[in-house]
Amino acid sequence: MKTTSLEGILKAVEGRVSPPKLKQLRRYFVAALGTPAFNLPVDDPMILRRLLIEQMRTEDVSPGTIQALVQF
């Protein structure tokens, strides 16, 4: 089974999604991971989701925005 990196996932959606939302999502991932470690393999997307949500909560992001970005 081929493992995909977060960078691979984000690059795959470029041009198909809102650029400002994608930029915002990248920023939250950098903050959540503590580094722009986008080339690390994504073994469990639920871990990334949890880290992303925790980061947004620490930045007092509204629940609606959190839900929208997680779905995005």
Phi and psi restraints in degrees (range 20) as a CNS / XPLOR table:
assign (resid 1 and name C) (resid 2 and name N)
       (resid 2 and name CA) (resid 2 and name C) 1.0 -82.0 20.0 2
assign (resid 2 and name N) (resid 2 and name CA)
       (resid 2 and name C) (resid 3 and name N) 1.0 132.2 20.0 2
assign (resid 2 and name C) (resid 3 and name N)
       (resid 3 and name CA) (resid 3 and name C) 1.0 -93.3 20.0 2
assign (resid 3 and name N) (resid 3 and name CA)
       (resid 3 and name C) (resid 4 and name N) 1.0 134.9 20.0 2
assign (resid 3 and name C) (resid 4 and name N)
       (resid 4 and name CA) (resid 4 and name C) 1.0 -101.6 20.0 2
assign (resid 4 and name N) (resid 4 and name CA)
       (resid 4 and name C) (resid 5 and name N) 1.0 144.6 20.0 2
assign (resid 4 and name C) (resid 5 and name N)
       (resid 5 and name CA) (resid 5 and name C) 1.0 -90.0 20.0 2
assign (resid 5 and name N) (resid 5 and name CA)
       (resid 5 and name C) (resid 6 and name N) 1.0 159.3 20.0 2
assign (resid 5 and name C) (resid 6 and name N)
       (resid 6 and name CA) (resid 6 and name C) 1.0 -61.7 20.0 2
assign (resid 6 and name N) (resid 6 and name CA)
       (resid 6 and name C) (resid 7 and name N) 1.0 -39.5 20.0 2
assign (resid 6 and name C) (resid 7 and name N)
       (resid 7 and name CA) (resid 7 and name C) 1.0 -60.8 20.0 2
assign (resid 7 and name N) (resid 7 and name CA)
       (resid 7 and name C) (resid 8 and name N) 1.0 -40.5 20.0 2
assign (resid 7 and name C) (resid 8 and name N)
       (resid 8 and name CA) (resid 8 and name C) 1.0 -61.5 20.0 2
assign (resid 8 and name N) (resid 8 and name CA)
       (resid 8 and name C) (resid 9 and name N) 1.0 -39.6 20.0 2
assign (resid 8 and name C) (resid 9 and name N)
       (resid 9 and name CA) (resid 9 and name C) 1.0 -67.1 20.0 2
assign (resid 9 and name N) (resid 9 and name CA)
       (resid 9 and name C) (resid 10 and name N) 1.0 -46.7 20.0 2
assign (resid 9 and name C) (resid 10 and name N)
       (resid 10 and name CA) (resid 10 and name C) 1.0 -66.1 20.0 2
assign (resid 10 and name N) (resid 10 and name CA)
       (resid 10 and name C) (resid 11 and name N) 1.0 -38.1 20.0 2
assign (resid 10 and name C) (resid 11 and name N)
       (resid 11 and name CA) (resid 11 and name C) 1.0 -66.8 20.0 2
assign (resid 11 and name N) (resid 11 and name CA)
       (resid 11 and name C) (resid 12 and name N) 1.0 -34.4 20.0 2
assign (resid 11 and name C) (resid 12 and name N)
       (resid 12 and name CA) (resid 12 and name C) 1.0 -65.4 20.0 2
assign (resid 12 and name N) (resid 12 and name CA)
       (resid 12 and name C) (resid 13 and name N) 1.0 -26.3 20.0 2
assign (resid 12 and name C) (resid 13 and name N)
       (resid 13 and name CA) (resid 13 and name C) 1.0 -97.7 20.0 2
assign (resid 13 and name N) (resid 13 and name CA)
       (resid 13 and name C) (resid 14 and name N) 1.0 -8.2 20.0 2
assign (resid 13 and name C) (resid 14 and name N)
       (resid 14 and name CA) (resid 14 and name C) 1.0 -56.4 20.0 2
assign (resid 14 and name N) (resid 14 and name CA)
       (resid 14 and name C) (resid 15 and name N) 1.0 138.3 20.0 2
assign (resid 14 and name C) (resid 15 and name N)
       (resid 15 and name CA) (resid 15 and name C) 1.0 86.1 20.0 2
assign (resid 15 and name N) (resid 15 and name CA)
       (resid 15 and name C) (resid 16 and name N) 1.0 -13.2 20.0 2
assign (resid 15 and name C) (resid 16 and name N)
       (resid 16 and name CA) (resid 16 and name C) 1.0 -111.5 20.0 2
assign (resid 16 and name N) (resid 16 and name CA)
       (resid 16 and name C) (resid 17 and name N) 1.0 -10.8 20.0 2
assign (resid 16 and name C) (resid 17 and name N)
       (resid 17 and name CA) (resid 17 and name C) 1.0 -129.1 20.0 2
assign (resid 17 and name N) (resid 17 and name CA)
       (resid 17 and name C) (resid 18 and name N) 1.0 171.1 20.0 2
assign (resid 17 and name C) (resid 18 and name N)
       (resid 18 and name CA) (resid 18 and name C) 1.0 -63.4 20.0 2
assign (resid 18 and name N) (resid 18 and name CA)
       (resid 18 and name C) (resid 19 and name N) 1.0 118.1 20.0 2
assign (resid 18 and name C) (resid 19 and name N)
       (resid 19 and name CA) (resid 19 and name C) 1.0 -58.0 20.0 2
assign (resid 19 and name N) (resid 19 and name CA)
       (resid 19 and name C) (resid 20 and name N) 1.0 -41.2 20.0 2
assign (resid 19 and name C) (resid 20 and name N)
       (resid 20 and name CA) (resid 20 and name C) 1.0 -63.5 20.0 2
assign (resid 20 and name N) (resid 20 and name CA)
       (resid 20 and name C) (resid 21 and name N) 1.0 -38.7 20.0 2
assign (resid 20 and name C) (resid 21 and name N)
       (resid 21 and name CA) (resid 21 and name C) 1.0 -66.5 20.0 2
assign (resid 21 and name N) (resid 21 and name CA)
       (resid 21 and name C) (resid 22 and name N) 1.0 -40.2 20.0 2
assign (resid 21 and name C) (resid 22 and name N)
       (resid 22 and name CA) (resid 22 and name C) 1.0 -64.9 20.0 2
assign (resid 22 and name N) (resid 22 and name CA)
       (resid 22 and name C) (resid 23 and name N) 1.0 -40.3 20.0 2
assign (resid 22 and name C) (resid 23 and name N)
       (resid 23 and name CA) (resid 23 and name C) 1.0 -63.0 20.0 2
assign (resid 23 and name N) (resid 23 and name CA)
       (resid 23 and name C) (resid 24 and name N) 1.0 -42.9 20.0 2
assign (resid 23 and name C) (resid 24 and name N)
       (resid 24 and name CA) (resid 24 and name C) 1.0 -63.6 20.0 2
assign (resid 24 and name N) (resid 24 and name CA)
       (resid 24 and name C) (resid 25 and name N) 1.0 -43.6 20.0 2
assign (resid 24 and name C) (resid 25 and name N)
       (resid 25 and name CA) (resid 25 and name C) 1.0 -62.7 20.0 2
assign (resid 25 and name N) (resid 25 and name CA)
       (resid 25 and name C) (resid 26 and name N) 1.0 -42.4 20.0 2
assign (resid 25 and name C) (resid 26 and name N)
       (resid 26 and name CA) (resid 26 and name C) 1.0 -58.5 20.0 2
assign (resid 26 and name N) (resid 26 and name CA)
       (resid 26 and name C) (resid 27 and name N) 1.0 -43.8 20.0 2
assign (resid 26 and name C) (resid 27 and name N)
       (resid 27 and name CA) (resid 27 and name C) 1.0 -61.4 20.0 2
assign (resid 27 and name N) (resid 27 and name CA)
       (resid 27 and name C) (resid 28 and name N) 1.0 -43.4 20.0 2
assign (resid 27 and name C) (resid 28 and name N)
       (resid 28 and name CA) (resid 28 and name C) 1.0 -65.4 20.0 2
assign (resid 28 and name N) (resid 28 and name CA)
       (resid 28 and name C) (resid 29 and name N) 1.0 -38.2 20.0 2
assign (resid 28 and name C) (resid 29 and name N)
       (resid 29 and name CA) (resid 29 and name C) 1.0 -65.2 20.0 2
assign (resid 29 and name N) (resid 29 and name CA)
       (resid 29 and name C) (resid 30 and name N) 1.0 -41.1 20.0 2
assign (resid 29 and name C) (resid 30 and name N)
       (resid 30 and name CA) (resid 30 and name C) 1.0 -60.3 20.0 2
assign (resid 30 and name N) (resid 30 and name CA)
       (resid 30 and name C) (resid 31 and name N) 1.0 -45.5 20.0 2
assign (resid 30 and name C) (resid 31 and name N)
       (resid 31 and name CA) (resid 31 and name C) 1.0 -65.0 20.0 2
assign (resid 31 and name N) (resid 31 and name CA)
       (resid 31 and name C) (resid 32 and name N) 1.0 -40.6 20.0 2
assign (resid 31 and name C) (resid 32 and name N)
       (resid 32 and name CA) (resid 32 and name C) 1.0 -68.8 20.0 2
assign (resid 32 and name N) (resid 32 and name CA)
       (resid 32 and name C) (resid 33 and name N) 1.0 -37.8 20.0 2
assign (resid 32 and name C) (resid 33 and name N)
       (resid 33 and name CA) (resid 33 and name C) 1.0 -88.5 20.0 2
assign (resid 33 and name N) (resid 33 and name CA)
       (resid 33 and name C) (resid 34 and name N) 1.0 -14.4 20.0 2
assign (resid 33 and name C) (resid 34 and name N)
       (resid 34 and name CA) (resid 34 and name C) 1.0 78.7 20.0 2
assign (resid 34 and name N) (resid 34 and name CA)
       (resid 34 and name C) (resid 35 and name N) 1.0 2.1 20.0 2
assign (resid 34 and name C) (resid 35 and name N)
       (resid 35 and name CA) (resid 35 and name C) 1.0 -166.9 20.0 2
assign (resid 35 and name N) (resid 35 and name CA)
       (resid 35 and name C) (resid 36 and name N) 1.0 153.9 20.0 2
assign (resid 35 and name C) (resid 36 and name N)
       (resid 36 and name CA) (resid 36 and name C) 1.0 -78.3 20.0 2
assign (resid 36 and name N) (resid 36 and name CA)
       (resid 36 and name C) (resid 37 and name N) 1.0 62.5 20.0 2
assign (resid 36 and name C) (resid 37 and name N)
       (resid 37 and name CA) (resid 37 and name C) 1.0 -86.5 20.0 2
assign (resid 37 and name N) (resid 37 and name CA)
       (resid 37 and name C) (resid 38 and name N) 1.0 54.2 20.0 2
assign (resid 37 and name C) (resid 38 and name N)
       (resid 38 and name CA) (resid 38 and name C) 1.0 -75.6 20.0 2
assign (resid 38 and name N) (resid 38 and name CA)
       (resid 38 and name C) (resid 39 and name N) 1.0 -12.0 20.0 2
assign (resid 38 and name C) (resid 39 and name N)
       (resid 39 and name CA) (resid 39 and name C) 1.0 -91.4 20.0 2
assign (resid 39 and name N) (resid 39 and name CA)
       (resid 39 and name C) (resid 40 and name N) 1.0 -1.1 20.0 2
assign (resid 39 and name C) (resid 40 and name N)
       (resid 40 and name CA) (resid 40 and name C) 1.0 -70.9 20.0 2
assign (resid 40 and name N) (resid 40 and name CA)
       (resid 40 and name C) (resid 41 and name N) 1.0 145.9 20.0 2
assign (resid 40 and name C) (resid 41 and name N)
       (resid 41 and name CA) (resid 41 and name C) 1.0 -66.5 20.0 2
assign (resid 41 and name N) (resid 41 and name CA)
       (resid 41 and name C) (resid 42 and name N) 1.0 145.5 20.0 2
assign (resid 41 and name C) (resid 42 and name N)
       (resid 42 and name CA) (resid 42 and name C) 1.0 -96.3 20.0 2
assign (resid 42 and name N) (resid 42 and name CA)
       (resid 42 and name C) (resid 43 and name N) 1.0 95.7 20.0 2
assign (resid 42 and name C) (resid 43 and name N)
       (resid 43 and name CA) (resid 43 and name C) 1.0 -85.6 20.0 2
assign (resid 43 and name N) (resid 43 and name CA)
       (resid 43 and name C) (resid 44 and name N) 1.0 -38.0 20.0 2
assign (resid 43 and name C) (resid 44 and name N)
       (resid 44 and name CA) (resid 44 and name C) 1.0 -136.6 20.0 2
assign (resid 44 and name N) (resid 44 and name CA)
       (resid 44 and name C) (resid 45 and name N) 1.0 99.1 20.0 2
assign (resid 44 and name C) (resid 45 and name N)
       (resid 45 and name CA) (resid 45 and name C) 1.0 -61.6 20.0 2
assign (resid 45 and name N) (resid 45 and name CA)
       (resid 45 and name C) (resid 46 and name N) 1.0 -22.2 20.0 2
assign (resid 45 and name C) (resid 46 and name N)
       (resid 46 and name CA) (resid 46 and name C) 1.0 -67.9 20.0 2
assign (resid 46 and name N) (resid 46 and name CA)
       (resid 46 and name C) (resid 47 and name N) 1.0 -31.2 20.0 2
assign (resid 46 and name C) (resid 47 and name N)
       (resid 47 and name CA) (resid 47 and name C) 1.0 -66.5 20.0 2
assign (resid 47 and name N) (resid 47 and name CA)
       (resid 47 and name C) (resid 48 and name N) 1.0 -45.0 20.0 2
assign (resid 47 and name C) (resid 48 and name N)
       (resid 48 and name CA) (resid 48 and name C) 1.0 -61.4 20.0 2
assign (resid 48 and name N) (resid 48 and name CA)
       (resid 48 and name C) (resid 49 and name N) 1.0 -41.9 20.0 2
assign (resid 48 and name C) (resid 49 and name N)
       (resid 49 and name CA) (resid 49 and name C) 1.0 -60.4 20.0 2
assign (resid 49 and name N) (resid 49 and name CA)
       (resid 49 and name C) (resid 50 and name N) 1.0 -45.5 20.0 2
assign (resid 49 and name C) (resid 50 and name N)
       (resid 50 and name CA) (resid 50 and name C) 1.0 -62.7 20.0 2
assign (resid 50 and name N) (resid 50 and name CA)
       (resid 50 and name C) (resid 51 and name N) 1.0 -44.9 20.0 2
assign (resid 50 and name C) (resid 51 and name N)
       (resid 51 and name CA) (resid 51 and name C) 1.0 -62.5 20.0 2
assign (resid 51 and name N) (resid 51 and name CA)
       (resid 51 and name C) (resid 52 and name N) 1.0 -40.2 20.0 2
assign (resid 51 and name C) (resid 52 and name N)
       (resid 52 and name CA) (resid 52 and name C) 1.0 -62.9 20.0 2
assign (resid 52 and name N) (resid 52 and name CA)
       (resid 52 and name C) (resid 53 and name N) 1.0 -46.4 20.0 2
assign (resid 52 and name C) (resid 53 and name N)
       (resid 53 and name CA) (resid 53 and name C) 1.0 -63.7 20.0 2
assign (resid 53 and name N) (resid 53 and name CA)
       (resid 53 and name C) (resid 54 and name N) 1.0 -44.3 20.0 2
assign (resid 53 and name C) (resid 54 and name N)
       (resid 54 and name CA) (resid 54 and name C) 1.0 -59.9 20.0 2
assign (resid 54 and name N) (resid 54 and name CA)
       (resid 54 and name C) (resid 55 and name N) 1.0 -42.3 20.0 2
assign (resid 54 and name C) (resid 55 and name N)
       (resid 55 and name CA) (resid 55 and name C) 1.0 -63.3 20.0 2
assign (resid 55 and name N) (resid 55 and name CA)
       (resid 55 and name C) (resid 56 and name N) 1.0 -46.2 20.0 2
assign (resid 55 and name C) (resid 56 and name N)
       (resid 56 and name CA) (resid 56 and name C) 1.0 -64.3 20.0 2
assign (resid 56 and name N) (resid 56 and name CA)
       (resid 56 and name C) (resid 57 and name N) 1.0 -36.6 20.0 2
assign (resid 56 and name C) (resid 57 and name N)
       (resid 57 and name CA) (resid 57 and name C) 1.0 -65.2 20.0 2
assign (resid 57 and name N) (resid 57 and name CA)
       (resid 57 and name C) (resid 58 and name N) 1.0 -38.1 20.0 2
assign (resid 57 and name C) (resid 58 and name N)
       (resid 58 and name CA) (resid 58 and name C) 1.0 -66.7 20.0 2
assign (resid 58 and name N) (resid 58 and name CA)
       (resid 58 and name C) (resid 59 and name N) 1.0 -23.7 20.0 2
assign (resid 58 and name C) (resid 59 and name N)
       (resid 59 and name CA) (resid 59 and name C) 1.0 -94.8 20.0 2
assign (resid 59 and name N) (resid 59 and name CA)
       (resid 59 and name C) (resid 60 and name N) 1.0 11.9 20.0 2
assign (resid 59 and name C) (resid 60 and name N)
       (resid 60 and name CA) (resid 60 and name C) 1.0 55.8 20.0 2
assign (resid 60 and name N) (resid 60 and name CA)
       (resid 60 and name C) (resid 61 and name N) 1.0 39.5 20.0 2
assign (resid 60 and name C) (resid 61 and name N)
       (resid 61 and name CA) (resid 61 and name C) 1.0 -74.4 20.0 2
assign (resid 61 and name N) (resid 61 and name CA)
       (resid 61 and name C) (resid 62 and name N) 1.0 140.4 20.0 2
assign (resid 61 and name C) (resid 62 and name N)
       (resid 62 and name CA) (resid 62 and name C) 1.0 -64.8 20.0 2
assign (resid 62 and name N) (resid 62 and name CA)
       (resid 62 and name C) (resid 63 and name N) 1.0 149.9 20.0 2
assign (resid 62 and name C) (resid 63 and name N)
       (resid 63 and name CA) (resid 63 and name C) 1.0 -56.1 20.0 2
assign (resid 63 and name N) (resid 63 and name CA)
       (resid 63 and name C) (resid 64 and name N) 1.0 -36.2 20.0 2
assign (resid 63 and name C) (resid 64 and name N)
       (resid 64 and name CA) (resid 64 and name C) 1.0 -65.6 20.0 2
assign (resid 64 and name N) (resid 64 and name CA)
       (resid 64 and name C) (resid 65 and name N) 1.0 -40.4 20.0 2
assign (resid 64 and name C) (resid 65 and name N)
       (resid 65 and name CA) (resid 65 and name C) 1.0 -68.2 20.0 2
assign (resid 65 and name N) (resid 65 and name CA)
       (resid 65 and name C) (resid 66 and name N) 1.0 -40.9 20.0 2
assign (resid 65 and name C) (resid 66 and name N)
       (resid 66 and name CA) (resid 66 and name C) 1.0 -58.3 20.0 2
assign (resid 66 and name N) (resid 66 and name CA)
       (resid 66 and name C) (resid 67 and name N) 1.0 -48.3 20.0 2
assign (resid 66 and name C) (resid 67 and name N)
       (resid 67 and name CA) (resid 67 and name C) 1.0 -61.9 20.0 2
assign (resid 67 and name N) (resid 67 and name CA)
       (resid 67 and name C) (resid 68 and name N) 1.0 -43.2 20.0 2
assign (resid 67 and name C) (resid 68 and name N)
       (resid 68 and name CA) (resid 68 and name C) 1.0 -63.7 20.0 2
assign (resid 68 and name N) (resid 68 and name CA)
       (resid 68 and name C) (resid 69 and name N) 1.0 -43.3 20.0 2
assign (resid 68 and name C) (resid 69 and name N)
       (resid 69 and name CA) (resid 69 and name C) 1.0 -71.1 20.0 2
assign (resid 69 and name N) (resid 69 and name CA)
       (resid 69 and name C) (resid 70 and name N) 1.0 -36.5 20.0 2
assign (resid 69 and name C) (resid 70 and name N)
       (resid 70 and name CA) (resid 70 and name C) 1.0 -65.2 20.0 2
assign (resid 70 and name N) (resid 70 and name CA)
       (resid 70 and name C) (resid 71 and name N) 1.0 -41.1 20.0 2
assign (resid 70 and name C) (resid 71 and name N)
       (resid 71 and name CA) (resid 71 and name C) 1.0 -68.8 20.0 2
assign (resid 71 and name N) (resid 71 and name CA)
       (resid 71 and name C) (resid 72 and name N) 1.0 -34.6 20.0 2
